[in-house]
């Protein structure tokens, strides 16, 4: 089972199908435009005031460039910026727009973004464009390092209510029950639990009966794994490289 947002599921699904897996796509997450672009637009109109731009997802990249087009701001507005991307997919999305990425951490998590910028941001102004709800590691730690950080909402993630019945039906089905469920972010974990019913402490959500004991849970990385454990769910597999190709490789090593 692949639970990525509908428009992003294809890479993971295709990679698994190429290996002979039967893939069921039920999105646990939906990407929406923010209620207001006021803060993002104001920041984009004043890019000359910033030294660094940090983007932590492909969704953030797509949302930012959509607003740049709406505001008729060309690439010249970004030429002076140093740009940091959280991982290779985000870097590639940025570079498709002809913008150079200066920093990609070795480990694709927020803590590594901070470590990569540790000696570069003191006294600098930093723009972080991200989801409405996200971990505060980057802004908090960069401010401690002496940076002036503005955080703007580029998009928001919500629970796709249309997935609720499909998910419960699939997990209760003898024939359709998945062998693996893949999780590619903490948001997918939280929304998965919300779609099934709240989890209180150890143990699976109340809508997950004993028949799901044979279902295994695959995590893209340590932050996602931590969220699974916090919500009482197992981590049967964690990717070594925190990317979609890395997750697929890890599943291959487990023989799917």
C-alpha positions as a Markdown table, in Angstrom:
| # | Residue | x | y | z |
|---|---|---|---|---|
| 1 | Unk | 0.0 | 0.0 | 0.0 |
| 2 | Unk | 1.3 | 3.4 | -1.0 |
| 3 | Unk | 0.0 | 6.3 | 1.0 |
| 4 | Unk | 1.7 | 9.3 | -0.7 |
| 5 | Unk | -0.4 | 12.2 | -2.0 |
| 6 | Unk | -2.1 | 11.2 | -5.2 |
| 7 | Unk | 0.0 | 13.4 | -7.5 |
| 8 | Unk | 3.3 | 12.1 | -5.9 |
| 9 | Unk | 2.6 | 8.3 | -5.6 |
| 10 | Unk | 3.7 | 7.4 | -9.1 |
| 11 | Unk | 7.5 | 7.1 | -8.5 |
| 12 | Unk | 7.1 | 4.8 | -5.5 |
| 13 | Unk | 4.3 | 2.8 | -7.1 |
| 14 | Unk | 6.1 | 2.4 | -10.4 |
| 15 | Unk | 9.3 | 1.3 | -8.7 |
| 16 | Unk | 7.5 | -1.3 | -6.7 |
| 17 | Unk | 5.5 | -2.5 | -9.7 |
| 18 | Unk | 8.7 | -2.9 | -11.7 |
| 19 | Unk | 9.8 | -5.3 | -9.1 |
| 20 | Unk | 6.6 | -7.4 | -9.4 |
| 21 | Unk | 4.7 | -6.0 | -6.5 |
| 22 | Unk | 0.9 | -5.4 | -6.7 |
| 23 | Unk | 0.4 | -1.8 | -5.5 |
| 24 | Unk | -2.7 | -0.4 | -3.9 |
| 25 | Unk | -2.7 | 3.5 | -3.8 |
| 26 | Unk | -4.7 | 5.0 | -1.0 |
| 27 | Unk | -3.5 | 8.5 | -0.2 |
| 28 | Unk | -3.0 | 9.3 | 3.5 |
| 29 | Unk | -2.2 | 12.9 | 2.7 |
| 30 | Unk | -3.6 | 15.7 | 0.4 |
| 31 | Unk | -1.7 | 18.8 | -0.6 |
| 32 | Unk | -3.7 | 22.0 | -0.6 |
| 33 | Unk | -3.0 | 25.7 | -1.3 |
| 34 | Unk | -2.7 | 27.8 | 1.9 |
| 35 | Unk | -5.7 | 29.8 | 2.9 |
| 36 | Unk | -3.6 | 32.9 | 2.3 |
| 37 | Unk | -0.5 | 33.7 | 0.2 |
| 38 | Unk | 0.0 | 37.0 | 1.9 |
| 39 | Unk | 3.1 | 36.1 | 3.9 |
| 40 | Unk | 4.7 | 34.1 | 1.0 |
| 41 | Unk | 4.0 | 36.8 | -1.5 |
| 42 | Unk | 5.5 | 39.5 | 0.7 |
| 43 | Unk | 8.6 | 37.4 | 1.2 |
| 44 | Unk | 9.0 | 36.7 | -2.5 |
| 45 | Unk | 8.6 | 40.4 | -3.4 |
| 46 | Unk | 11.4 | 41.1 | -1.0 |
| 47 | Unk | 13.9 | 38.3 | -1.9 |
| 48 | Unk | 16.6 | 40.9 | -2.1 |
| 49 | Unk | 16.5 | 41.2 | 1.7 |
| 50 | Unk | 17.5 | 37.5 | 2.2 |
| 51 | Unk | 20.8 | 35.7 | 2.1 |
| 52 | Unk | 19.5 | 32.2 | 2.2 |
| 53 | Unk | 16.5 | 30.3 | 0.9 |
| 54 | Unk | 15.7 | 26.9 | 2.4 |
| 55 | Unk | 13.2 | 24.5 | 0.8 |
| 56 | Unk | 12.4 | 21.2 | 2.5 |
| 57 | Unk | 10.1 | 19.5 | 0.0 |
| 58 | Unk | 9.2 | 19.3 | -3.7 |
| 59 | Unk | 5.8 | 20.6 | -2.7 |
| 60 | Unk | 7.4 | 23.7 | -1.3 |
| 61 | Unk | 9.4 | 24.2 | -4.5 |
| 62 | Unk | 6.3 | 23.8 | -6.7 |
| 63 | Unk | 4.3 | 26.2 | -4.6 |
| 64 | Unk | 7.0 | 28.8 | -4.5 |
| 65 | Unk | 7.6 | 28.9 | -8.2 |
| 66 | Unk | 3.8 | 29.0 | -8.9 |
| 67 | Unk | 3.7 | 32.2 | -6.8 |
| 68 | Unk | 6.8 | 33.6 | -8.5 |
| 69 | Unk | 5.0 | 33.2 | -11.8 |
| 70 | Unk | 1.8 | 34.7 | -10.5 |
| 71 | Unk | 3.8 | 37.7 | -9.2 |
| 72 | Unk | 5.7 | 37.9 | -12.5 |
| 73 | Unk | 9.0 | 37.7 | -10.7 |
| 74 | Unk | 11.8 | 36.3 | -12.8 |
| 75 | Unk | 14.9 | 34.3 | -12.0 |
| 76 | Unk | 16.9 | 37.5 | -11.5 |
| 77 | Unk | 15.3 | 38.0 | -8.1 |
| 78 | Unk | 17.0 | 34.8 | -6.9 |
| 79 | Unk | 20.5 | 35.1 | -8.3 |
| 80 | Unk | 22.1 | 36.5 | -5.1 |
| 81 | Unk | 20.6 | 33.8 | -2.9 |
| 82 | Unk | 22.3 | 30.9 | -1.4 |
| 83 | Unk | 19.9 | 27.9 | -1.6 |
| 84 | Unk | 19.7 | 24.9 | 0.7 |
| 85 | Unk | 17.6 | 21.8 | -0.2 |
| 86 | Unk | 16.8 | 19.0 | 2.3 |
| 87 | Unk | 17.5 | 16.2 | -0.2 |
| 88 | Unk | 18.1 | 15.2 | -3.8 |
| 89 | Unk | 14.5 | 15.2 | -5.0 |
| 90 | Unk | 14.1 | 18.8 | -3.6 |
| 91 | Unk | 17.4 | 19.8 | -5.2 |
| 92 | Unk | 16.4 | 18.4 | -8.6 |
| 93 | Unk | 13.1 | 20.2 | -8.4 |
| 94 | Unk | 14.9 | 23.5 | -7.7 |
| 95 | Unk | 17.5 | 23.0 | -10.4 |
| 96 | Unk | 14.8 | 22.4 | -13.0 |
| 97 | Unk | 14.0 | 26.1 | -12.6 |
| 98 | Unk | 17.6 | 27.0 | -13.4 |
| 99 | Unk | 18.6 | 27.8 | -9.8 |
| 100 | Unk | 21.8 | 26.6 | -8.3 |
| 101 | Unk | 21.6 | 24.7 | -5.0 |
| 102 | Unk | 24.5 | 25.4 | -2.7 |
| 103 | Unk | 23.8 | 23.0 | 0.1 |
| 104 | Unk | 22.3 | 19.5 | 0.3 |
| 105 | Unk | 23.0 | 17.7 | 3.6 |
| 106 | Unk | 24.5 | 14.2 | 3.7 |
| 107 | Unk | 21.5 | 13.0 | 5.7 |
| 108 | Unk | 18.1 | 14.2 | 4.5 |
| 109 | Unk | 16.5 | 15.4 | 7.7 |
| 110 | Unk | 16.1 | 18.8 | 9.3 |
| 111 | Unk | 18.8 | 18.3 | 11.8 |
| 112 | Unk | 21.4 | 17.8 | 9.0 |
| 113 | Unk | 20.2 | 20.9 | 7.2 |
| 114 | Unk | 21.1 | 22.9 | 10.4 |
| 115 | Unk | 24.4 | 21.1 | 10.7 |
| 116 | Unk | 25.3 | 22.0 | 7.1 |
| 117 | Unk | 24.5 | 25.7 | 7.7 |
| 118 | Unk | 26.1 | 25.9 | 11.1 |
| 119 | Unk | 29.0 | 28.1 | 10.0 |
| 120 | Unk | 27.2 | 30.0 | 7.3 |
| 121 | Unk | 24.2 | 31.8 | 8.7 |
| 122 | Unk | 25.3 | 34.0 | 11.6 |
| 123 | Unk | 24.0 | 37.4 | 11.0 |
| 124 | Unk | 22.3 | 36.3 | 7.8 |
| 125 | Unk | 18.6 | 36.5 | 6.8 |
| 126 | Unk | 17.0 | 33.2 | 6.0 |
| 127 | Unk | 13.7 | 32.5 | 4.3 |
| 128 | Unk | 12.2 | 29.0 | 5.0 |
| 129 | Unk | 9.2 | 28.1 | 2.8 |
| 130 | Unk | 7.4 | 25.0 | 4.0 |
| 131 | Unk | 4.1 | 23.4 | 5.0 |
| 132 | Unk | 1.7 | 25.0 | 7.4 |
| 133 | Unk | 2.5 | 22.4 | 10.0 |
| 134 | Unk | 6.0 | 21.2 | 10.2 |
| 135 | Unk | 8.8 | 20.4 | 12.7 |
| 136 | Unk | 10.4 | 23.6 | 14.1 |
| 137 | Unk | 13.9 | 22.2 | 14.2 |
| 138 | Unk | 15.3 | 24.4 | 11.4 |
| 139 | Unk | 14.0 | 27.8 | 12.4 |
| 140 | Unk | 14.7 | 27.2 | 16.1 |
| 141 | Unk | 18.2 | 26.0 | 15.7 |
| 142 | Unk | 19.2 | 28.6 | 13.0 |
| 143 | Unk | 18.0 | 31.4 | 15.3 |
| 144 | Unk | 20.2 | 30.0 | 18.0 |
| 145 | Unk | 23.1 | 30.2 | 15.6 |
| 146 | Unk | 22.4 | 33.9 | 15.1 |
| 147 | Unk | 20.3 | 33.8 | 11.9 |
| 148 | Unk | 17.2 | 35.9 | 11.3 |
| 149 | Unk | 14.7 | 33.4 | 10.0 |
| 150 | Unk | 11.3 | 34.1 | 8.4 |
| 151 | Unk | 9.0 | 31.1 | 8.1 |
| 152 | Unk | 6.3 | 31.3 | 5.4 |
| 153 | Unk | 3.5 | 28.9 | 4.6 |
| 154 | Unk | 3.7 | 27.6 | 1.0 |
| 155 | Unk | 1.1 | 24.9 | 1.3 |
| 156 | Unk | -0.7 | 22.8 | 3.8 |
| 157 | Unk | -1.3 | 19.0 | 4.2 |
| 158 | Unk | -4.8 | 17.7 | 5.1 |
| 159 | Unk | -6.4 | 14.3 | 5.6 |
| 160 | Unk | -8.2 | 13.0 | 2.5 |
| 161 | Unk | -11.5 | 12.0 | 3.9 |
| 162 | Unk | -12.3 | 10.0 | 0.7 |
| 163 | Unk | -9.6 | 7.5 | 1.8 |
| 164 | Unk | -11.2 | 6.6 | 5.1 |
| 165 | Unk | -13.5 | 3.9 | 3.9 |
| 166 | Unk | -11.1 | 2.5 | 1.3 |
| 167 | Unk | -8.4 | 2.1 | 3.9 |
| 168 | Unk | -10.6 | 0.4 | 6.4 |
| 169 | Unk | -12.0 | -1.9 | 3.8 |
| 170 | Unk | -8.5 | -2.9 | 2.5 |
| 171 | Unk | -7.2 | -3.7 | 6.0 |
| 172 | Unk | -10.3 | -5.9 | 6.8 |
| 173 | Unk | -10.2 | -7.7 | 3.4 |
| 174 | Unk | -8.7 | -11.2 | 3.3 |
| 175 | Unk | -7.8 | -10.9 | -0.3 |
| 176 | Unk | -7.0 | -7.1 | -0.5 |
| 177 | Unk | -5.1 | -6.7 | 2.7 |
| 178 | Unk | -1.6 | -5.4 | 2.0 |
| 179 | Unk | 1.6 | -7.2 | 3.1 |
| 180 | Unk | 3.4 | -3.8 | 3.4 |
| 181 | Unk | 2.3 | -0.2 | 4.1 |
| 182 | Unk | 4.8 | 2.5 | 3.1 |
| 183 | Unk | 5.2 | 5.7 | 5.0 |
| 184 | Unk | 7.2 | 8.6 | 3.5 |
| 185 | Unk | 6.7 | 11.3 | 6.1 |
| 186 | Unk | 5.5 | 11.9 | 9.6 |
| 187 | Unk | 2.4 | 13.4 | 8.2 |
| 188 | Unk | 1.5 | 10.2 | 6.4 |
| 189 | Unk | 1.8 | 8.3 | 9.7 |
| 190 | Unk | -0.4 | 10.8 | 11.6 |
| 191 | Unk | -3.0 | 10.9 | 8.9 |
| 192 | Unk | -3.0 | 7.1 | 8.6 |
| 193 | Unk | -3.8 | 6.8 | 12.3 |
| 194 | Unk | -6.4 | 9.6 | 12.1 |
| 195 | Unk | -8.1 | 7.8 | 9.2 |
| 196 | Unk | -8.4 | 4.7 | 11.3 |
| 197 | Unk | -9.2 | 6.3 | 14.6 |
| 198 | Unk | -7.0 | 7.7 | 17.3 |
| 199 | Unk | -4.2 | 5.7 | 18.9 |
| 200 | Unk | -3.7 | 6.2 | 22.6 |
| 201 | Unk | -0.2 | 5.0 | 23.7 |
| 202 | Unk | 1.2 | 1.5 | 22.7 |
| 203 | Unk | -0.9 | -0.7 | 20.5 |
| 204 | Unk | -2.5 | -0.3 | 17.2 |
| 205 | Unk | -5.4 | 2.0 | 16.4 |
| 206 | Unk | -8.7 | 0.6 | 17.5 |
| 207 | Unk | -9.9 | 0.0 | 13.9 |
| 208 | Unk | -6.9 | -2.2 | 13.3 |
| 209 | Unk | -7.8 | -5.7 | 14.4 |
| 210 | Unk | -5.6 | -8.8 | 14.8 |
| 211 | Unk | -5.9 | -9.5 | 11.1 |
| 212 | Unk | -3.4 | -6.6 | 10.5 |
| 213 | Unk | -0.7 | -8.3 | 12.6 |
| 214 | Unk | 0.7 | -9.7 | 9.4 |
| 215 | Unk | 0.9 | -6.3 | 7.8 |
| 216 | Unk | 4.4 | -4.8 | 7.9 |
| 217 | Unk | 5.3 | -1.1 | 8.1 |
| 218 | Unk | 8.0 | 0.5 | 5.9 |
| 219 | Unk | 9.5 | 3.8 | 6.9 |
| 220 | Unk | 11.5 | 6.2 | 4.7 |
| 221 | Unk | 13.7 | 7.4 | 7.6 |
| 222 | Unk | 14.3 | 8.0 | 11.3 |
| 223 | Unk | 11.9 | 10.9 | 11.8 |
| 224 | Unk | 9.0 | 8.9 | 10.2 |
| 225 | Unk | 10.0 | 5.9 | 12.2 |
| 226 | Unk | 9.9 | 7.9 | 15.4 |
| 227 | Unk | 6.4 | 9.0 | 14.6 |
| 228 | Unk | 5.3 | 5.5 | 14.0 |
| 229 | Unk | 6.6 | 4.4 | 17.3 |
| 230 | Unk | 5.1 | 7.4 | 19.1 |
| 231 | Unk | 1.7 | 6.3 | 17.8 |
| 232 | Unk | 2.1 | 2.7 | 18.8 |
| 233 | Unk | 2.9 | 1.3 | 15.4 |
| 234 | Unk | 5.8 | -1.0 | 14.5 |
| 235 | Unk | 8.8 | -0.2 | 12.2 |
| 236 | Unk | 9.5 | -3.3 | 10.3 |
| 237 | Unk | 11.8 | -1.6 | 7.9 |
| 238 | Unk | 13.6 | 1.7 | 7.7 |
| 239 | Unk | 15.4 | 3.0 | 4.6 |
| 240 | Unk | 19.2 | 3.6 | 4.9 |
| 241 | Unk | 18.9 | 6.4 | 2.3 |
| 242 | Unk | 15.9 | 8.6 | 3.2 |
| 243 | Unk | 14.5 | 8.8 | -0.4 |
| 244 | Unk | 12.0 | 7.0 | -2.5 |
| 245 | Unk | 14.7 | 5.0 | -4.3 |
| 246 | Unk | 16.2 | 4.3 | -0.9 |
| 247 | Unk | 12.9 | 3.0 | 0.5 |
| 248 | Unk | 12.5 | 0.7 | -2.5 |
| 249 | Unk | 16.0 | -0.6 | -2.1 |
| 250 | Unk | 15.3 | -1.4 | 1.5 |
| 251 | Unk | 12.2 | -3.3 | 0.6 |
| 252 | Unk | 14.1 | -5.3 | -2.0 |
| 253 | Unk | 16.6 | -6.3 | 0.7 |
| 254 | Unk | 13.7 | -7.5 | 2.7 |
| 255 | Unk | 12.5 | -9.4 | -0.4 |
| 256 | Unk | 9.3 | -7.2 | -0.4 |
